[in-house]
Amino acid sequence: MSRLPVVIVGGLHADARRAAVDELLTAVPGSAALHHDLSTAARGTVLRTLRDAAGTLATDEVPLAGDCACCTLREDLVPELRRLADDGRTTLAVVDLWDSVEPRATAEAVAAHGPDLPVMTVVTAVDPALLLPFLGNGDDLADTGLAVAGTDRRTVADTWARQLEYAPVLAVADSPEADDADRALLAQLHPTAHQVVLGSGTLAAAALTGTFDTEAAAAAQHPACALLPTDADEAGIGTLVWHARRPFHPERLYAALEDLTVAAARSRGRFWLADRPDTLLHWDAAGGALCVESAGPWLASLPDAAWDLVPPVRRAAAALDWHPEHGDCCQHLVFTSPGLDRDGLELLLCSCLLTDAEYASGRAAWQRLKTTPAFDTFLGAA
């Protein structure tokens, strides 16, 4: 099979996404875009379209695999990319993801097929004027016609946040409705991204400068070693990075969850709960909804022999933040929002920590602290 470079373009901002795909097709001679329209899944098919800068080359209906349109996309995509590569006439394949499809699974599925289909980069297209409305939209995808399976329980906000934060390149529409606050919010949510203004003619160069590392991208999303934003305050947009070296009291934290969740448009990170002292917990909130789940053990709780099984990037991240008593156990939460109440948020977070007396009582006592069954619903047997 001939080598065919692949660029993946996604994002819920459909007009911006189409503009980004069009710019790539125009800039790269011989390029073609594959798009799977999942809106037809209710009829039992997914509509696949192949086009280039001049227009549509082919349209086919693909039978739905079970109840999962996204599964159908992944199963059909790689064979189509292989066909284009074997044909030899396509110089660049642009995978134009349907609205609510998240790029990570697609990138990993393509990359798993080896060096003949190298993923050059992942691009998320953004209309900055729509950034906050989408980030604050807690509607279920199913209620907006954007679910990819009958079991899809994602919301608009959490889907959009993951699309935005996974991509190393952001193709930003030059929207006249966007203001300085919109641009500051974008910069604070994903400060390490390479932003390219759509229409500037520079997207192709940004997309083809190297090969995308799916393992590094996955590590950057893991709560133990995520590349979280730093403190910032610009144009009315604030980002608070909050650290602490003692665990939360489970009952007090649970009582504060609603206030903490709505305190910012976006919050994420890792946290430490006293009655589960060995479990690294993931905090992920957007659109007024919070997801809390176990992300496995803190490294400090593992025997030395188990460290060899931990990815190097995880060990390196822990080493950079190692405490002589608690190891990598800590609170590291980041809140980003317009009008962020930093002082009130810090006071609320600190009030949820163990008191001096509770902290001094030790781990055995922590695990006997009064908890709440609702955290069991969040965390199961974590």
C-alpha positions as CSV (number, residue, x, y, z in Angstrom):
1,M,0.0,0.0,0.0
2,S,1.2,3.5,-0.8
3,R,1.7,6.0,2.0
4,L,-1.2,8.4,2.4
5,P,-1.0,11.2,5.0
6,V,-4.2,11.9,7.0
7,V,-5.4,15.0,8.7
8,I,-8.5,14.7,11.0
9,V,-10.7,17.8,11.3
10,G,-13.6,17.8,13.8
11,G,-15.7,20.1,15.9
12,L,-19.4,20.9,16.7
13,H,-19.0,24.2,15.0
14,A,-20.1,22.8,11.6
15,D,-19.6,25.9,9.5
16,A,-16.1,26.5,10.8
17,R,-15.3,22.8,10.3
18,R,-16.4,22.9,6.7
19,A,-14.4,26.0,6.1
20,A,-11.3,24.3,7.5
21,V,-11.8,21.3,5.3
22,D,-12.3,23.5,2.2
23,E,-9.1,25.4,3.0
24,L,-7.1,22.2,3.2
25,L,-8.6,20.9,0.0
26,T,-7.8,24.1,-1.9
27,A,-4.3,24.4,-0.5
28,V,-3.1,20.8,-1.1
29,P,-3.3,19.6,-4.7
30,G,-4.6,16.1,-5.0
31,S,-6.2,16.1,-1.6
32,A,-9.6,14.6,-0.9
33,A,-12.0,14.7,2.1
34,L,-14.0,11.7,3.5
35,H,-17.1,12.5,5.5
36,H,-19.5,10.1,7.2
37,D,-22.9,11.8,7.8
38,L,-24.3,10.1,10.9
39,S,-27.6,12.0,10.9
40,T,-29.0,9.2,8.6
41,A,-28.3,6.5,11.3
42,A,-32.0,6.4,12.3
43,R,-32.7,5.0,8.8
44,G,-30.1,2.2,9.4
45,T,-27.4,3.7,7.2
46,V,-24.5,6.2,7.3
47,L,-23.9,8.4,4.3
48,R,-20.3,8.5,3.2
49,T,-19.1,11.3,0.9
50,L,-15.8,11.7,-0.9
51,R,-15.0,15.1,-2.3
52,D,-12.2,17.3,-3.5
53,A,-11.8,21.0,-4.0
54,A,-13.9,20.8,-7.2
55,G,-16.8,19.0,-5.7
56,T,-18.3,15.6,-4.8
57,L,-16.5,12.5,-6.2
58,A,-18.6,9.7,-4.7
59,T,-21.5,9.2,-2.3
60,D,-22.4,5.8,-0.8
61,E,-24.7,4.5,1.9
62,V,-23.0,2.3,4.5
63,P,-25.1,-0.1,6.6
64,L,-25.2,0.7,10.3
65,A,-23.2,-1.6,12.5
66,G,-25.6,-2.4,15.3
67,D,-26.9,0.6,17.1
68,C,-23.6,2.6,16.8
69,A,-23.1,5.1,14.0
70,C,-19.7,6.0,15.4
71,C,-18.7,2.3,15.3
72,T,-19.8,2.3,11.6
73,L,-17.6,5.2,10.9
74,R,-14.5,3.6,12.4
75,E,-15.1,0.3,10.7
76,D,-15.6,1.9,7.3
77,L,-13.0,4.7,7.5
78,V,-9.8,2.7,7.4
79,P,-10.7,0.5,4.5
80,E,-11.7,3.7,2.5
81,L,-8.4,5.3,3.4
82,R,-6.6,2.2,2.3
83,R,-8.5,2.2,-1.0
84,L,-7.5,5.8,-1.6
85,A,-3.9,5.0,-0.8
86,D,-3.8,2.0,-3.1
87,D,-5.4,4.1,-5.9
88,G,-2.4,6.4,-5.7
89,R,-4.1,9.6,-6.9
90,T,-4.7,11.2,-3.5
91,T,-1.9,13.1,-1.8
92,L,-3.7,13.9,1.4
93,A,-6.8,12.4,3.0
94,V,-8.8,14.9,5.1
95,V,-11.1,13.1,7.5
96,D,-14.1,15.5,8.0
97,L,-15.7,14.2,11.3
98,W,-19.4,14.6,11.8
99,D,-20.5,17.1,14.4
100,S,-20.4,15.2,17.7
101,V,-17.7,12.7,16.8
102,E,-14.7,13.1,19.1
103,P,-11.4,12.9,17.3
104,R,-9.5,10.7,19.8
105,A,-11.0,7.4,18.9
106,T,-10.7,8.2,15.2
107,A,-7.1,9.2,15.4
108,E,-6.2,6.1,17.4
109,A,-8.1,3.8,15.0
110,V,-6.2,5.3,12.0
111,A,-2.8,5.4,13.7
112,A,-3.2,1.7,14.7
113,H,-2.9,0.7,11.0
114,G,0.8,1.7,10.9
115,P,3.1,4.1,9.0
116,D,1.2,3.8,5.7
117,L,-1.6,5.9,7.1
118,P,0.2,8.5,9.2
119,V,-2.0,10.9,11.1
120,M,-0.3,14.3,10.5
121,T,-2.4,16.2,13.0
122,V,-5.9,16.7,14.5
123,V,-7.6,20.0,13.9
124,T,-10.7,21.3,15.8
125,A,-12.5,24.1,14.1
126,V,-13.8,26.9,16.3
127,D,-16.1,29.8,15.9
128,P,-15.0,31.9,18.9
129,A,-18.4,33.6,19.2
130,L,-20.0,30.2,19.8
131,L,-17.3,29.0,22.2
132,L,-19.1,30.0,25.5
133,P,-22.7,29.1,24.3
134,F,-21.5,25.6,23.4
135,L,-19.4,25.2,26.6
136,G,-22.4,26.2,28.6
137,N,-24.9,23.9,26.8
138,G,-25.8,21.1,29.2
139,D,-28.3,19.5,26.8
140,D,-28.0,15.8,26.0
141,L,-26.7,15.1,22.5
142,A,-29.7,12.8,22.1
143,D,-32.1,15.7,22.6
144,T,-30.3,17.8,19.9
145,G,-30.2,15.0,17.3
146,L,-26.4,14.6,17.7
147,A,-26.1,11.3,19.5
148,V,-24.0,8.7,17.7
149,A,-25.7,5.7,19.4
150,G,-28.8,4.8,21.4
151,T,-26.6,4.6,24.5
152,D,-24.9,8.0,23.9
153,R,-25.3,9.9,27.2
154,R,-22.9,12.8,26.4
155,T,-23.9,16.4,26.5
156,V,-23.1,19.2,24.1
157,A,-20.8,20.9,26.6
158,D,-18.6,17.9,27.6
159,T,-18.4,16.7,24.0
160,W,-17.3,20.2,22.8
161,A,-14.7,20.5,25.7
162,R,-13.1,17.2,24.7
163,Q,-13.0,18.1,21.0
164,L,-11.4,21.4,21.8
165,E,-8.8,20.2,24.3
166,Y,-7.6,17.1,22.4
167,A,-6.5,18.9,19.2
168,P,-3.1,20.4,18.9
169,V,-4.3,22.7,16.1
170,L,-7.3,25.0,16.4
171,A,-8.7,26.5,13.1
172,V,-10.3,29.7,14.3
173,A,-13.0,31.4,12.3
174,D,-12.5,35.2,11.8
175,S,-16.0,35.8,13.3
176,P,-17.2,39.4,13.5
177,E,-19.4,38.5,16.4
178,A,-16.4,37.4,18.5
179,D,-14.8,39.8,21.0
180,D,-11.7,39.9,23.2
181,A,-13.4,37.9,25.9
182,D,-14.2,35.1,23.5
183,R,-10.6,35.0,22.3
184,A,-9.2,35.1,25.9
185,L,-11.5,32.2,26.8
186,L,-10.2,30.1,23.9
187,A,-6.6,30.9,24.8
188,Q,-7.1,29.9,28.5
189,L,-9.0,26.7,27.8
190,H,-6.2,25.4,25.5
191,P,-3.1,27.5,25.9
192,T,-0.7,25.1,24.2
193,A,-2.7,24.8,21.0
194,H,-1.5,26.3,17.7
195,Q,-4.2,28.7,16.6
196,V,-4.6,29.3,12.9
197,V,-7.1,31.9,11.6
198,L,-9.3,30.4,8.9
199,G,-8.7,32.2,5.5
200,S,-5.2,33.2,6.3
201,G,-3.8,30.4,4.1
202,T,-1.6,28.9,6.9
203,L,-3.8,26.0,8.0
204,A,-2.1,23.5,5.6
205,A,1.4,24.4,6.8
206,A,0.3,24.0,10.4
207,A,-1.4,20.6,9.7
208,L,1.5,19.1,7.8
209,T,4.5,20.0,9.9
210,G,4.9,16.6,11.7
211,T,3.2,13.4,12.7
212,F,0.6,13.2,15.4
213,D,1.5,11.2,18.5
214,T,-1.6,9.5,19.7
215,E,0.0,8.1,22.9
216,A,1.3,11.5,23.9
217,A,-2.1,13.0,23.1
218,A,-3.8,10.4,25.3
219,A,-1.4,11.1,28.1
220,A,-2.1,14.8,27.9
221,Q,-5.8,14.0,28.6
222,H,-5.2,11.7,31.5
223,P,-5.9,13.4,34.8
224,A,-2.7,12.2,36.4
225,C,-0.5,14.0,33.8
226,A,-2.8,16.3,31.9
227,L,-1.4,19.5,30.5
228,L,-3.8,21.7,32.4
229,P,-4.0,25.5,31.9
230,T,-2.1,27.9,34.1
231,D,-3.4,30.9,36.1
232,A,-4.7,33.7,33.9
233,D,-6.8,36.8,34.0
234,E,-7.6,38.7,30.7
235,A,-10.6,40.5,29.2
236,G,-12.8,39.4,32.1
237,I,-11.9,35.7,31.7
238,G,-10.1,34.1,34.6
239,T,-8.4,30.7,35.2
240,L,-7.7,29.6,38.8
241,V,-5.3,26.8,39.4
242,W,-5.9,25.4,42.9
243,H,-3.4,23.0,44.7
244,A,-3.7,21.5,48.1
245,R,-1.7,18.7,49.9
246,R,-4.4,17.2,52.1
247,P,-7.5,15.2,51.1
248,F,-11.1,16.4,50.9
249,H,-13.6,15.4,53.5
250,P,-16.1,13.3,51.5
251,E,-19.3,14.7,53.1
252,R,-18.2,18.4,52.9
253,L,-17.1,18.0,49.3
254,Y,-20.3,16.3,48.3
255,A,-22.3,19.1,49.9
256,A,-20.3,21.7,47.9
257,L,-20.4,19.9,44.5
258,E,-23.3,21.9,43.0
259,D,-21.7,25.2,43.9
260,L,-18.3,24.1,42.6
261,T,-19.7,22.8,39.4
262,V,-21.5,26.0,38.4
263,A,-18.7,28.2,39.6
264,A,-16.9,28.0,36.2
265,A,-17.8,27.4,32.6
266,R,-15.1,24.6,32.6
267,S,-13.3,22.9,35.4
268,R,-11.1,19.8,35.4
269,G,-8.2,18.1,37.1
270,R,-7.5,15.4,39.8
271,F,-8.5,15.2,43.4
272,W,-7.9,13.2,46.6
273,L,-10.7,12.0,48.8
274,A,-10.0,11.0,52.4
275,D,-12.1,7.9,52.5
276,R,-10.5,6.7,49.3
277,P,-6.9,7.8,50.0
278,D,-5.3,5.5,47.4
279,T,-7.6,6.4,44.5
280,L,-6.8,9.2,42.0
281,L,-10.1,10.8,41.2
282,H,-10.9,12.7,38.0
283,W,-12.9,15.9,38.0
284,D,-14.5,16.9,34.7
285,A,-17.2,19.6,34.5
286,A,-18.8,21.6,31.7
287,G,-22.3,23.0,31.0
288,G,-23.3,22.8,34.7
289,A,-22.7,19.0,34.8
290,L,-20.0,17.2,36.7
291,C,-18.4,13.8,35.9
292,V,-16.4,12.2,38.7
293,E,-14.7,8.9,38.2
294,S,-11.7,6.8,39.3
295,A,-8.6,7.1,37.3
296,G,-6.8,4.3,39.0
297,P,-4.4,4.4,42.0
298,W,-2.0,7.2,43.0
299,L,1.5,6.1,42.3
300,A,2.3,6.6,45.9
301,S,0.0,3.7,46.8
302,L,1.7,1.2,44.4
303,P,4.5,-1.2,45.4
304,D,7.8,-0.4,43.8
305,A,7.6,-3.4,41.5
306,A,4.5,-2.1,39.9
307,W,6.1,1.2,38.8
308,D,7.7,-0.6,35.8
309,L,4.1,-1.1,34.5
310,V,3.3,2.6,34.6
311,P,3.9,4.7,31.4
312,P,7.1,6.9,31.6
313,V,5.1,10.1,31.1
314,R,3.0,9.2,34.2
315,R,6.1,8.5,36.3
316,A,7.7,11.8,35.1
317,A,4.6,13.8,35.9
318,A,4.5,12.3,39.4
319,A,8.2,13.0,40.0
320,L,7.7,16.7,39.2
321,D,5.0,17.0,41.9
322,W,6.3,14.5,44.5
323,H,5.7,15.2,48.1
324,P,8.0,13.6,50.7
325,E,5.0,12.4,52.8
326,H,2.2,11.9,50.3
327,G,4.0,11.3,47.1
328,D,1.8,12.3,44.1
329,C,-1.5,12.5,46.2
330,C,-2.8,16.0,45.9
331,Q,-5.6,18.3,44.8
332,H,-5.0,19.9,41.4
333,L,-8.1,21.5,40.0
334,V,-8.4,24.2,37.3
335,F,-11.4,26.5,36.9
336,T,-11.9,28.7,33.8
337,S,-14.8,31.2,33.3
338,P,-16.0,34.7,32.6
339,G,-16.4,36.6,35.9
340,L,-14.6,34.0,37.9
341,D,-14.9,34.5,41.7
342,R,-11.4,33.5,42.7
343,D,-11.6,34.3,46.4
344,G,-15.0,32.7,46.9
345,L,-14.0,29.6,45.0
346,E,-10.8,29.2,47.0
347,L,-12.6,29.6,50.2
348,L,-15.2,27.0,49.2
349,L,-12.5,24.5,48.1
350,C,-10.5,25.0,51.3
351,S,-13.6,24.5,53.4
352,C,-13.9,21.0,52.0
353,L,-10.5,19.9,53.0
354,L,-9.8,17.9,56.2
355,T,-9.4,20.1,59.2
356,D,-6.1,20.1,61.1
357,A,-7.5,17.6,63.7
358,E,-9.0,15.4,61.0
359,Y,-5.8,15.4,59.0
360,A,-3.6,14.6,62.1
361,S,-5.8,11.6,62.9
362,G,-4.2,9.6,60.0
363,R,-5.3,7.4,57.1
364,A,-7.0,4.8,59.1
365,A,-9.3,7.4,60.7
366,W,-9.8,9.1,57.3
367,Q,-11.4,6.0,55.9
368,R,-13.9,5.9,58.7
369,L,-15.1,9.4,58.1
370,K,-18.8,9.9,57.6
371,T,-19.5,9.7,53.9
372,T,-22.6,9.8,51.7
373,P,-24.2,7.1,49.6
374,A,-24.3,9.6,46.7
375,F,-20.5,9.4,46.3
376,D,-20.9,5.7,45.9
377,T,-23.2,6.4,43.0
378,F,-20.5,8.6,41.5
379,L,-17.6,6.3,42.1
380,G,-19.0,2.8,42.6
381,A,-16.4,0.6,44.3
382,A,-13.5,3.1,43.7
